[in-house]
């Protein structure tokens, strides 16, 4: 059975293999063994801290099928507070000439280096050979499992949730937006700049212009991609939109991918999820109500499965689901409905920063 669980240091080799499939622009999951090893160490510390004190900063989860890692998703807390959050805000300037009787609205990019304290979701990637199996709901499970985790532990996460969507970058790492703007200040190509931003963000404030950038002065190709997502990121954006995420006026500073947001309590899976006691574990499938499911233990696990609700609010689940979530009769379980697949059909691979 396919399950979501916390990433572990021993997942390094499989994560490295997975990262080699992501292409350019997924900056939080680069095919760099040293970086991934360091990140897994930080994640391991965060989960250990969470187990002890109910706190943590960097959470990374993996989707596994018989211990084969087939996807990842993550959450970072505290973004926009002590942790810098750089973005371009799209504003409109009005200029007017009384002599020529001309009044124009000009879109500009303003660099912002702060935001309301929030948590940021990212590192969403599903193996291409699994992403095509849309009817299995793997994309939904991978994306929404984080929200079950948030719903169960709301005190750990800030009230606003952001997601930086991967922007338009081709298969060779070419970004029209970067070439038209960032390249002039950094003298490196897009993949290098994107990678460096994950190591240390101080160079952004040192080199990026602090004055407004007039969008009409950029190359037309660059203007066209502002606020648009990579073709492989469209399914992930659809999933977040179905959860209630909406566009902001901000875009990524490197390839101009859009940034979306939603308050934690308004996220569909958070809002619609509930807790129930397991009344019975059955040998077969108990009913035909398919849900997103997770345990309520600190050792988080999530899966897709069928449940049967009893009159008293308790639920029945299958032995297979109980084994996947490592729960038994009498334990609590969290469950959330799955939005209609007709609203947001997902068939291609996904990638979110």
Long-range contacts (C-beta under 8 A, 24 or more apart in sequence): 1-65, 1-303, 1-320, 1-321, 1-323, 1-324, 2-63, 2-64, 2-65, 2-70, 2-136, 2-138, 2-141, 2-303, 2-304, 3-63, 3-64, 3-301, 3-302, 3-303, 3-324, 3-325, 4-61, 4-62, 4-63, 4-64, 4-73, 4-141, 4-142, 4-145, 4-294, 4-300, 4-301, 4-302, 4-303, 5-61, 5-62, 5-64, 5-300, 5-301, 6-43, 6-47, 6-59, 6-60, 6-61, 6-62, 6-299, 6-300, 7-40, 7-43, 7-60, 7-61, 7-62, 7-72, 8-40, 8-44, 9-37, 9-40, 9-41, 9-44, 11-40, 11-62, 11-69, 12-36, 12-37, 12-40, 14-62, 14-68, 14-69, 15-40, 15-62, 15-69, 15-72, 17-69, 18-69, 18-70, 18-71, 18-72, 18-125, 18-127, 21-125, 21-127, 21-128, 22-125, 22-351, 23-169, 23-171, 23-232, 23-351, 24-169, 24-170, 24-171, 24-172, 24-173, 24-190, 24-191, 24-194, 25-166, 25-167, 25-169, 25-175, 25-194, 25-230, 25-255, 25-257, 25-351, 25-353, 26-123, 26-125, 26-166, 26-351, 26-352, 26-353, 27-194, 27-195, 27-197, 27-198, 27-254, 27-353, 28-74, 28-122, 28-123, 28-198, 28-353, 29-72, 29-123, 29-125, 30-195, 30-198, 32-195, 35-198, 35-199, 50-153, 50-156, 50-298, 51-298, 51-299, 54-153, 54-155, 54-156, 55-156, 56-156, 59-146, 59-149, 60-123, 61-145, 61-146, 61-149, 61-300, 63-126, 63-138, 63-141, 63-142, 70-126, 70-127, 70-130, 70-138, 71-124, 71-125, 71-126, 71-127, 71-130, 71-138, 71-142, 72-123, 72-124, 72-125, 72-142, 73-121, 73-123, 73-124, 73-125, 73-142, 73-143, 73-145, 73-146, 74-121, 74-122, 74-123, 74-124, 74-146, 75-119, 75-120, 75-121, 75-146, 75-149, 75-150, 75-157, 76-119, 76-120, 76-121, 76-122, 77-119, 77-156, 77-157, 77-158, 78-117, 78-119, 78-158, 79-115, 79-117, 79-118, 79-119, 79-120, 79-162, 80-114, 80-115, 80-116, 80-117, 80-118, 80-162, 81-117, 84-113, 84-114, 84-201, 84-204, 84-205, 85-112, 85-113, 85-114, 85-115, 85-118, 85-120, 85-162, 86-111, 86-112, 86-113, 86-201, 86-204, 86-205, 86-208, 86-253, 87-111, 87-112, 87-115, 87-164, 87-250, 87-251, 87-252, 87-253, 87-259, 88-112, 88-213, 88-250, 88-251, 88-252, 88-253, 88-256, 89-249, 89-250, 90-215, 90-226, 90-227, 90-249, 90-250, 90-251, 91-212, 91-249, 93-212, 106-214, 106-215, 106-216, 107-214, 107-215, 107-216, 108-212, 108-213, 108-214, 108-215, 109-212, 109-213, 109-215, 109-251, 110-212, 110-213, 111-208, 111-209, 111-210, 111-253, 112-250, 113-204, 113-205, 115-162, 116-160, 117-158, 117-160, 118-158, 118-159, 118-160, 118-161, 118-162, 118-261, 119-150, 119-157, 119-158, 119-160, 119-161, 119-162, 119-264, 120-161, 120-162, 120-163, 120-164, 121-146, 121-161, 121-162, 121-163, 121-352, 122-163, 122-164, 122-352, 122-353, 123-352, 123-353, 124-236, 124-350, 124-351, 124-352, 125-349, 125-350, 125-351, 125-352, 126-349, 126-350, 127-349, 128-349, 131-235, 131-346, 131-347, 131-348, 131-349, 131-350, 132-347, 132-348, 132-349, 134-341, 134-345, 134-346, 134-347, 135-341, 136-304, 137-290, 137-304, 137-338, 137-341, 139-235, 139-236, 139-239, 139-346, 139-350, 140-239, 140-292, 140-304, 140-338, 140-339, 140-346, 141-292, 141-302, 141-303, 141-304, 142-350, 143-236, 143-239, 143-240, 143-243, 143-350, 144-239, 144-243, 144-269, 144-292, 144-336, 145-292, 145-294, 145-302, 147-243, 147-267, 147-268, 147-269, 147-270, 147-273, 147-336, 148-269, 148-273, 148-292, 148-293, 148-294, 148-302, 148-334, 148-336, 149-294, 149-300, 149-302, 150-264, 150-267, 150-270, 151-269, 151-270, 151-273, 151-334, 151-336, 152-294, 152-296, 152-300, 152-334, 154-264, 154-265, 154-270, 157-264, 158-264, 159-263, 159-264, 159-265, 160-261, 160-262, 160-263, 160-264, 161-245, 161-261, 161-262, 161-263, 161-264, 161-267, 162-248, 162-259, 162-260, 162-261, 163-240, 163-245, 163-259, 163-260, 163-261, 163-352, 163-353, 164-252, 164-257, 164-259, 164-352, 164-353, 165-229, 165-230, 165-233, 165-236, 165-237, 165-252, 165-257, 165-258, 165-259, 165-260, 165-352, 165-353, 166-229, 166-230, 166-232, 166-233, 166-255, 166-257, 166-351, 166-352, 166-353, 167-225, 167-228, 167-229, 167-230, 167-251, 167-252, 167-254, 167-255, 167-256, 167-257, 167-258, 168-225, 168-228, 168-229, 168-230, 168-255, 168-256, 168-257, 169-230, 169-255, 175-225, 175-254, 175-255, 176-219, 176-221, 176-222, 176-224, 176-225, 177-218, 177-222, 177-225, 177-226, 177-254, 177-255, 177-256, 178-254, 178-255, 179-219, 179-222, 180-218, 180-219, 180-221, 180-222, 181-213, 181-218, 181-222, 182-208, 182-253, 182-254, 185-209, 190-254, 190-255, 193-254, 194-254, 194-255, 197-254, 204-253, 208-253, 222-256, 225-255, 225-256, 226-251, 226-256, 227-251, 227-256, 227-257, 227-258, 228-256, 228-257, 228-258, 229-257, 229-258, 230-257, 230-351, 231-348, 232-348, 232-349, 232-350, 232-351, 233-257, 233-350, 233-351, 233-352, 234-348, 235-346, 235-347, 235-348, 235-349, 235-350, 236-350, 236-351, 236-352, 238-344, 238-345, 238-346, 239-344, 239-346, 239-350, 241-344, 242-268, 242-339, 242-343, 242-344, 243-267, 243-268, 243-269, 244-268, 244-271, 252-353, 257-353, 268-336, 268-339, 269-336, 272-336, 272-337, 273-334, 273-335, 273-336, 274-334, 274-335, 274-336, 275-332, 275-333, 275-334, 276-307, 276-309, 276-313, 276-314, 276-315, 276-332, 276-333, 276-335, 277-313, 277-314, 277-315, 277-330, 277-331, 277-332, 277-333, 278-314, 278-315, 278-316, 278-317, 278-322, 278-327, 278-328, 278-329, 278-330, 278-331, 278-332, 278-333, 279-310, 279-312, 279-314, 279-315, 279-316, 279-329, 280-316, 280-317, 280-329, 281-316, 281-317, 281-318, 281-319, 281-322, 281-328, 281-329, 282-316, 282-317, 282-318, 282-319, 283-318, 283-319, 284-318, 285-318, 286-316, 286-317, 286-318, 287-316, 290-338, 291-335, 291-336, 291-337, 291-338, 292-335, 292-336, 292-337, 292-338, 293-317, 293-321, 293-325, 293-333, 293-334, 293-335, 294-325, 294-333, 294-334, 294-335, 295-325, 295-326, 295-327, 295-331, 295-332, 295-333, 295-334, 296-331, 296-332, 296-333, 296-334, 297-326, 297-327, 299-326, 301-325, 301-326, 304-338, 307-333, 307-335
